[in-house]
Amino acid sequence: MKLYRLENNSIQVDISPIGASIINFQVPDKNGHGVNIALGYDNETQYLSNGTYFGAVVGPIANRIDMGSFTLDGTTHQLTQNDGTNHLHGGKAEINNRYWEVIEHTNNRIQLSVTVNKGEGGYPCEINIQVTYILNDQNELEIRYSAVPKSRCPLNITQHVYFNLNGKGDILDHILHLDADTFLPVNENLIPEDIAPVENTPFDFSKATSIGANLNKPHSQIQIAGGFDHCWILNHKDYSMDVYSPASGIRLQAKTDLPGVQFYTGNFLNNEQGRDGDVYRRHAGLCLETQYFPNQANRDNAEECVFNKNKPFTSITIYKVSNH
């Protein structure tokens, strides 16, 4: 499988043109031993049918759209339904399974591009998408997104890398901090219906808290999703997301200019055959998918995520790694 490496003195990140995917994310632990903190597969065939979205860029509309449809400027558009009745992560547009064009590659930067044609996945217009990864000497992996639709269209593009700061096992011992006072509870189809405070719930990560401890607390929302698979509304104080593993000493911080993050605890992983013979089970990895809100195209604030050729979608997310 063709990979493009970004590296500095301590970190190596391998990117595949399939889905513009993060395949490997090698970082040193507190003892100086290398740990691959991104879940992944062994071969190209698995990435070409990547139903887990391991490491992939997803869109044009990430997350879920209720009934797979939205109405814009008086016209209802039906997208493909690939998650029960929902449209999930772009549906049959499948930018996560497609070969992207590599526009530029240097030692610390790669830019890739893909085009969704009108009608693919049900999308109402052609959409040109570019993603740029930049690794700097401060151990920050910056991800720059840009998407230009030929006509007005909702867009919501993100990265679906699954992190495990121990490299194997589960993420229940990881300590999470989310600078967020509210989250979006969901119905049985995992579609948000309201905004709720995190205070006095297992969704409160406003102070650094064990993921496993909160996951084991009784709550109807955890039962519905089989874990955490919800969007938090970020307060945006610089690095507003922080995950730490006491076992490896690796810390992952993240920040974004988008309003929310979908924190997902790998609830649907079920003996997934992964890299080097590893088998990924439930909670083997976590995702911090920075984004607009799920189903926002059908909400009162829909216009915030609608773009056109004169108003392209642009966003930056940064993942920063350290150890101690």
C-alpha positions, -999 to +999 in steps of 0.1 A: +000+000+000+014+034-010+020+056+020+032+092+023+052+099+055+053+131+075+079+132+102+099+154+126+124+144+152+100+123+173+068+116+153+059+098+121+025+101+105+017+079+074-011+090+051-027+069+024-044+083-007-073+060+001-097+082+020-068+107+027-065+083+057-041+085+087-027+050+086+000+052+113+006+078+140+039+068+157+048+087+188+072+080+218+057+070+251+071+081+285+099+056+282+109+066+247+093+035+231+073+040+199+036+036+201+012+036+171-017+056+186-040+051+155-060+020+149-058+006+114-056-022+089-028-042+073-036-038+037-051-018+009-081-041+004-094-035+039-091+003+035-111+001+002-140-013+021-134+007+053-168+004+070-153+014+104-139+047+088-105+039+104-083+070+099-104+084+070-117+118+061-155+116+060-180+138+043-193+157+024-217+156+054-201+138+083-222+123+111-259+116+107-287+132+087-322+121+098-340+101+072-311+109+049-328+141+036-327+178+040-346+207+025-327+237+011-342+268-006-376+250-009-362+218-024-359+185-006-328+164-014-326+127-006-292+114+003-283+077+004-293+060+037-265+038+049-271+037+087-306+024+091-327+054+079-299+078+085-273+092+060-239+086+077-205+101+068-213+109+032-232+076+025-225+063-010-203+093-019-177+072+000-148+096+000-134+074+028-130+045+004-118+064-027-084+072-040-076+109-035-052+128-058-019+137-041-013+173-051+018+180-030+040+160-006+071+171+014+087+159+046+062+176+068+032+183+045+008+166+022-022+179+003-049+157-013-080+163-033-111+144-043-143+154-062-178+142-054-198+144-086-234+156-087-257+128-077-231+107-059-245+098-025-275+119-035-256+152-033-272+180-053-240+194-069-204+187-076-182+192-045-144+196-047-127+187-014-091+193-003-073+182+028-038+193+039-019+176+067+011+196+082+033+182+110+054+208+128+083+206+152+060+212+182+045+178+175+013+193+162-005+176+133-026+204+116-054+193+094-068+220+070-100+213+052-114+231+022-145+222+001-161+241-027-196+231-038-208+243-072-241+254-057-255+259-022-251+227-001-246+218+035-211+205+043-195+190+074-161+173+069-140+157+096-113+131+104-124+097+118-091+085+132-095+061+162-070+069+189-056+044+215-028+060+234-016+026+247-015+012+211-036-018+221-063-030+245-091-005+252-093+032+260-112+028+293-082+039+314-077+071+293-084+104+311-105+128+291-111+166+294-136+183+272-141+220+276-178+218+271-208+227+294-235+211+271-240+181+248-266+169+224-288+140+237-300+116+209-330+095+201-329+058+193-316+066+158-287+086+173-302+118+160-299+148+184-332+162+197-321+188+223-293+205+242-286+194+277-261+204+304-233+179+312-234+188+349-242+159+372-242+134+343-216+109+329-212+134+301-193+158+323-157+158+313-152+195+322-127+182+347-103+155+336-121+122+342-116+085+335-135+075+304-142+040+318-155+055+351-181+076+333-189+050+308-199+026+336-224+050+352-260+043+345-276+067+320-302+062+294-281+080+268-252+056+273-276+027+269-290+041+236-256+046+220-238+016+237-213+041+251-205+076+241-214+086+205-225+122+211-217+157+201-204+182+228-207+220+222-172+233+228-163+264+248-133+270+226-105+278+251-075+270+229-069+232+233-104+223+243-100+185+241-074+166+261-068+128+264-041+113+286-031+077+292-014+070+326+000+038+312+019+052+283+023+088+295+011+100+261-012+130+260-032+140+230-047+175+228-070+189+201-084+221+191-107+233+163-125+263+148-157+243+144-184+244+171-186+208+182-168+175+187-184+140+183-167+119+210-171+083+201-158+053+221-158+027+194-191+011+205-196-007+172-162-023+170-169-061+171-139-083+166-126-061+138-095-077+122-069-050+125-032-043+121-005-070+129-031-096+138-047-074+164-085-078+169-103-046+178-132-050+202-157-026+217-140+005+231-106-003+214-103+033+203-118+067+206-126+094+181-126+132+185-145+142+153-144+180+151-175+192+132-207+211+129-236+195+147-252+162+136-283+167+115-277+205+116-289+207+079-324+200+093-322+224+123-329+261+128-292+269+126-288+250+092-275+281+074-243+280+095-232+248+076-245+258+041-218+268+017-214+277-020-187+284-046-182+319-032-183+308+004-163+276+006-161+253+036-128+259+054-117+245+088-086+237+108-082+210+135-049+204+153-039+173+172-009+179+195+010+150+211+033+150+241+045+125+268+056+126+304 
